[in-house]
């Protein structure tokens, strides 16, 4: 049995908060993103947060450290856009393996330090696998509804490279997250299964979808139940939701999910909804109160934060999570 599975059976695990929110505090310039190695690179690199694992590795390590200090059990690698598909925006497809490998290594080194200091509270690294910036289910062109910007096979190949690098870098679990198109996620899951089979290994998989608005559907139109059915053919460690909504708006969908699945459940909502300037105003205390409602109702096994959250939010969540028992898995006939 994996260590993370053992930990899940004992307590609610806390996931970290947003990487982007923390990186914004550094106010990195174009030169900072480039570092010495990429100073003459022909394209603009500012905004390529994944690249900072190579050019500003200490900042990435420090952010992981702050989240662990706040009480996180799991941190995510800085690899949300770590596919050849997303990296094409910066002409950096050739760096994908290195970006994922180094990001995993940085996170794992920090996790090991914390586990060594307190063996009774092992810390874990989740390899973050984002949705890419293309969708396999829908056309980006309203005038050509039959058009697709990407194929299932192209996604599978891209995800496979990312998965191999994350595993080589030492992640404990793979997190396919912020899923707005389940077909993309199925390509990622297919790639993971391929790697598991080829390497004769078993690595836990977390899946986290995104309910995009009050209709309670993903961007590609699936309800909670449809999303769950689409991915439940693979043995998952957990299934949950993140991003798009705050903790309050997400709760009814988590309730439905929790009642329908035999997997562990996760949530990492935003710090409320964005204001007119696209910023998140929800305080750590406000978020803690909303998250406590999840815990009282026994809805989740893994809880963290997405957009707008920082170590203060995670500390508030961790402080309250330790007072509750994890959601009990029910056996389905």
C-alpha positions in Angstrom: 0.0 0.0 0.0 1.4 3.4 -0.9 2.2 5.8 1.9 -0.3 8.4 0.7 -3.1 5.8 0.8 -2.1 4.9 4.4 -2.2 8.6 5.4 -5.6 9.1 3.7 -7.1 6.4 5.8 -6.1 8.2 9.0 -6.8 11.8 8.3 -7.9 14.5 6.0 -4.9 15.5 3.8 -4.1 19.1 3.0 -3.1 20.2 -0.4 -1.1 23.4 -1.1 -2.5 26.6 -2.5 -1.8 28.6 -5.7 1.6 28.7 -7.2 0.8 31.7 -9.5 -0.5 33.8 -6.6 2.8 33.3 -4.8 5.0 33.9 -7.9 3.2 37.3 -8.5 4.7 38.5 -5.2 8.2 38.2 -6.7 7.2 40.5 -9.5 9.7 38.8 -11.8 10.9 40.7 -14.9 11.5 39.4 -18.4 15.2 39.1 -17.4 14.3 37.1 -14.3 12.3 34.6 -16.3 15.1 34.3 -18.8 18.0 33.9 -16.3 21.5 33.5 -17.8 20.6 30.4 -19.8 17.9 31.9 -21.9 19.0 35.5 -22.0 19.2 35.5 -25.8 16.1 33.4 -26.4 14.2 34.7 -29.4 10.7 34.7 -27.9 9.3 36.6 -24.9 9.3 34.4 -21.8 7.6 36.5 -19.2 4.6 34.6 -17.8 6.0 31.2 -18.5 5.8 30.2 -14.8 7.0 26.6 -15.4 10.3 27.9 -16.8 11.0 29.4 -13.3 11.9 25.9 -12.1 15.0 26.2 -14.3 15.7 29.9 -14.0 14.5 30.7 -10.4 14.6 27.3 -8.7 15.1 28.8 -5.2 11.9 30.7 -5.5 10.0 27.6 -6.4 11.6 25.6 -3.5 10.8 28.5 -1.1 7.1 28.5 -2.1 6.9 24.7 -1.5 8.5 25.3 1.8 6.0 27.9 2.8 3.1 25.7 2.0 4.6 22.8 4.0 5.2 25.1 6.9 1.6 26.2 6.7 0.5 22.5 7.2 0.2 21.1 3.7 0.7 17.4 3.4 0.9 17.5 -0.4 2.5 20.2 -2.7 2.0 20.3 -6.5 4.9 20.5 -8.9 5.3 23.8 -10.8 4.2 22.0 -14.1 0.7 23.1 -14.8 1.6 24.0 -18.4 4.3 21.4 -18.7 3.2 19.8 -22.0 4.6 20.4 -25.5 1.2 21.7 -26.4 1.2 24.5 -23.9 4.9 25.2 -24.2 4.5 25.8 -28.0 3.4 29.3 -27.0 7.0 30.0 -26.0 8.7 27.8 -28.6 9.9 25.6 -25.7 8.6 22.2 -26.6 12.1 20.8 -26.5 12.4 21.7 -22.8 9.3 19.8 -21.6 11.0 16.8 -20.1 13.6 18.9 -18.3 11.0 21.3 -16.9 8.9 18.5 -15.4 11.8 16.5 -14.2 13.5 19.5 -12.4 10.1 20.7 -11.0 9.5 17.3 -9.5 13.0 17.1 -8.1 12.7 20.5 -6.4 9.4 19.6 -4.8 10.6 16.2 -3.7 13.7 17.6 -2.1 11.7 20.0 0.0 9.1 17.3 0.9 11.9 14.9 2.0 13.3 17.6 4.3 10.0 18.0 6.0 9.3 14.2 6.3 12.8 13.7 7.8 12.1 16.4 10.4 8.8 14.8 11.3 8.5 11.2 10.1 5.0 11.0 11.7 3.7 13.4 9.2 5.1 12.3 5.8 4.9 14.9 3.0 4.0 14.2 -0.6 4.5 15.6 -4.0 1.7 15.6 -6.6 2.8 15.9 -10.3 0.5 18.7 -11.6 -0.9 17.9 -15.1 -2.9 20.8 -16.4 -5.6 20.7 -19.1 -3.4 22.3 -21.9 -4.7 25.3 -23.8 -6.6 23.3 -26.4 -9.8 21.3 -26.2 -10.5 17.9 -28.0 -14.2 18.1 -27.6 -15.1 21.5 -29.0 -14.3 23.7 -31.9 -12.5 27.0 -31.1 -14.2 28.4 -34.2 -18.0 29.0 -33.9 -18.3 29.0 -37.7 -16.8 25.5 -38.0 -18.3 23.4 -35.2 -16.7 20.3 -36.6 -13.2 21.6 -36.4 -10.8 20.4 -33.6 -7.6 22.2 -32.7 -6.1 19.0 -31.3 -6.6 15.2 -31.5 -6.8 12.6 -28.8 -3.6 11.1 -30.0 -1.7 14.4 -30.0 -2.8 14.9 -26.4 -1.9 11.4 -25.3 1.7 11.7 -26.7 2.2 15.1 -25.1 0.9 13.9 -21.7 3.0 10.8 -21.9 6.2 12.8 -22.0 5.1 14.9 -19.1 4.1 11.8 -17.0 7.4 10.1 -17.7 9.4 13.1 -16.6 7.3 13.7 -13.4 7.7 10.0 -12.4 11.5 10.2 -13.1 11.7 13.3 -11.0 10.2 11.5 -8.0 6.5 12.5 -7.6 4.4 10.4 -5.3 1.1 10.9 -7.1 -0.1 12.3 -10.4 -2.8 15.0 -10.4 -4.7 15.5 -13.6 -6.4 18.8 -12.7 -8.5 21.7 -13.7 -10.3 19.5 -16.2 -12.7 21.5 -18.4 -12.8 18.9 -21.2 -13.1 15.3 -20.1 -11.7 14.0 -23.4 -8.4 15.8 -22.6 -8.4 14.2 -19.2 -9.1 10.7 -20.8 -6.0 11.2 -23.0 -3.9 12.1 -19.9 -5.3 9.0 -18.1 -4.6 6.8 -21.1 -1.0 8.1 -21.2 -0.6 7.4 -17.5 -1.9 3.8 -17.9 0.5 3.3 -20.8 3.5 4.4 -18.7 2.4 2.3 -15.8 2.2 -0.8 -18.0 5.5 -0.2 -19.8 7.3 0.4 -16.5 5.4 -2.2 -14.5 4.7 0.4 -11.8 1.7 1.6 -9.9 1.4 5.2 -9.1 -1.7 6.8 -7.5 -3.8 9.1 -9.6 -5.8 12.1 -8.5 -8.4 13.6 -10.9 -9.8 17.1 -10.4 -12.4 18.6 -12.7 -13.7 22.2 -13.0 -17.3 23.2 -12.8 -17.3 26.4 -14.8 -20.5 28.2 -13.8 -23.8 28.0 -11.9 -25.1 25.5 -14.5 -23.1 22.9 -12.6 -21.3 21.6 -15.7 -17.8 21.4 -17.1 -17.0 23.6 -20.0 -17.5 20.7 -22.4 -21.0 20.3 -21.0 -20.9 17.4 -18.5 -22.7 17.2 -15.2 -21.0 16.0 -12.0 -22.4 12.5 -12.5 -21.4 12.3 -16.2 -17.9 13.5 -15.5 -17.6 10.9 -12.8 -18.8 8.1 -15.0 -16.4 9.1 -17.8 -13.3 8.6 -15.7 -14.3 5.9 -13.2 -13.1 3.0 -15.4 -9.6 3.7 -14.1 -8.7 3.0 -10.5 -8.2 6.4 -9.0 -6.9 7.5 -5.7 -9.3 10.5 -5.6 -11.7 12.5 -7.7 -12.7 16.1 -7.0 -13.1 19.7 -8.2 -10.9 22.7 -8.3 -10.7 26.2 -9.7 -13.5 28.4 -11.3 -15.6 28.5 -8.1 -15.1 29.5 -4.5 -15.7 27.1 -1.7 -19.3 28.3 -1.2 -20.3 27.9 -4.8 -18.6 24.5 -5.1 -20.3 22.8 -2.1 -23.4 21.5 -3.9 -21.3 19.8 -6.5 -19.0 18.2 -4.0 -22.1 16.9 -2.1 -23.3 15.1 -5.3 -19.8 13.8 -6.0 -19.3 12.6 -2.5 -22.5 10.6 -2.6 -21.8 9.0 -6.0 -18.2 7.8 -5.8 -16.2 5.1 -4.0 -13.0 7.0 -4.6 -11.5 9.4 -2.0 -12.7 13.0 -2.7 -10.7 16.2 -3.1 -11.4 19.9 -3.4 -9.2 22.9 -4.0 -11.5 25.9 -4.6 -10.5 29.5 -5.3 -10.4 32.1 -2.6 -14.0 33.1 -3.5 -14.9 34.6 -6.9 -12.7 37.2 -8.6 -13.6 40.9 -8.2 -13.9 43.4 -11.1 -10.1 43.5 -11.4 -9.8 39.7 -11.5 -8.4 39.5 -8.0 -9.5 37.3 -5.1 -10.5 39.0 -1.9 -11.6 36.1 0.3 -9.6 36.1 3.5 -8.1 33.0 5.1 -10.7 33.2 7.9 -13.6 33.4 5.5 -12.4 30.5 3.5 -11.8 28.5 6.7 -15.4 28.9 7.7 -16.7 27.7 4.4 -14.3 24.8 4.3 -15.4 23.8 7.8 -18.9 23.2 6.4 -17.4 20.6 4.0 -15.7 18.9 7.0 -18.8 18.9 9.2 -20.7 17.2 6.4 -18.0 14.6 5.8 -17.6 15.5 2.1 -13.9 15.3 1.5 -10.6 13.5 2.1 -8.2 16.0 0.5 -8.6 19.8 0.8 -6.5 22.7 -0.5 -6.7 26.0 -2.4 -6.6 27.2 -6.0 -6.5 30.7 -7.5 -6.0 33.5 -5.0 -5.0 31.2 -2.1 -1.6 31.5 -0.2 0.0 29.9 2.8 -2.3 31.9 5.2 -5.3 30.2 3.6 -3.7 26.8 3.7 -2.7 27.3 7.4 -6.3 28.2 8.2 -7.6 25.2 6.3 -5.0 22.8 7.9 -5.9 24.1 11.4 -9.5 23.3 11.0 -9.0 20.0 9.1 -7.2 18.4 11.9 -10.3 18.6 14.1 -12.4 16.4 11.7 -12.5 12.8 10.5 -12.0 12.1 6.8 -15.0 11.2 4.7 -15.8 7.5 4.9 -15.7 5.6 1.7 -18.9 3.6 1.1 -18.8 0.4 -0.8 -21.1 0.3 -3.8 -22.9 -2.9 -4.6 
